[in-house]
Amino acid sequence: SKKIVIKIGSNVLSDENGVVDKKVLHNIAEQVNDLISMGKQVILVSSGAGICGVGAINKWSRRGDINYKQALCAIGQVELMMAYKEYFADYGIHVAQILLTRDDFSDPHRTLNIRNAMFTLIDEGVIPVINENDSVSVDEIKIGDNDTLAALTASLWNADLMIILSDIDGVYDKDPKTESDAKLIDLVENADRLIETISIGGTSSFGTGGIASKIEAASRVNKFGIPMLLLNGEKENIIRKSLDGKSRGTLFL
Ligand code: ADP
């Protein structure tokens, strides 16, 4: 697979205080650099703006309203991109920010422009870092979670593989955070059927998607013939290890 979309979850990138995990992000940059050296092309879809916003202004939101959340995302997006810029610069890689909403995928004219911008960036050796444009995303035009955004991006770009980095090793038959005997599912050949057979626990505080949105994203890209890998982004060199068969994860075909 040559064209790879990698989605990075907010729990992977930051701790609960909204501080970007330097070790993790540095390792992600290293792994992306490895992939590029192997002749692959990479687009990143990154969550974490909201939690980074909390970290930046150094207080938890007492207000849960939409405008406050949008403000946190607007603040945190800058922190996030600064971190990406810094860590990818260590490998001489430039990053570029693309903020999208649902409308961008439904209007053919916009879709074409985005696709052209993506191809141009990649041709220039730049890594696009995509996120939802939270400060303009009211409900009607919201994608809602970055698993779906990554899936839309992967199909728009005709990716060969999509990787979701989360804080668990893959999909289990029940929530591994609360059930100690949960079993990892290595291979899923029908994502739609899987969702009816497993038990799904709650989402983390800042993740909006949860495991259900990851399975739905898999279903979406699988329909386009794009395989999806769900991996634990907190583990060092997880992409390389998994591609070498040295670490577990869930593969959706
Ligand atoms: P991210 O921020 O990476 O998008 P989420 O918090 O949205 O991650 O979703 C991952 C979480 O889903 C895991 O931390 C896990 O606790 C929870 N979860 C619930 N049920 C399951 C399950 N059956 N298999 C795997 N994870 C599950």
Boltz pocket constraint, residues with backbone or C-beta under 6 A from the ligand:
constraints:
  - pocket:
      binder: B
      contacts: [[A, 8], [A, 9], [A, 10], [A, 11], [A, 12], [A, 165], [A, 166], [A, 167], [A, 168], [A, 170], [A, 171], [A, 172], [A, 173], [A, 174], [A, 175], [A, 176], [A, 177], [A, 198], [A, 199], [A, 200], [A, 201], [A, 202], [A, 203], [A, 204], [A, 205], [A, 206], [A, 207], [A, 208], [A, 209], [A, 210], [A, 211]]
      max_distance: 6.0
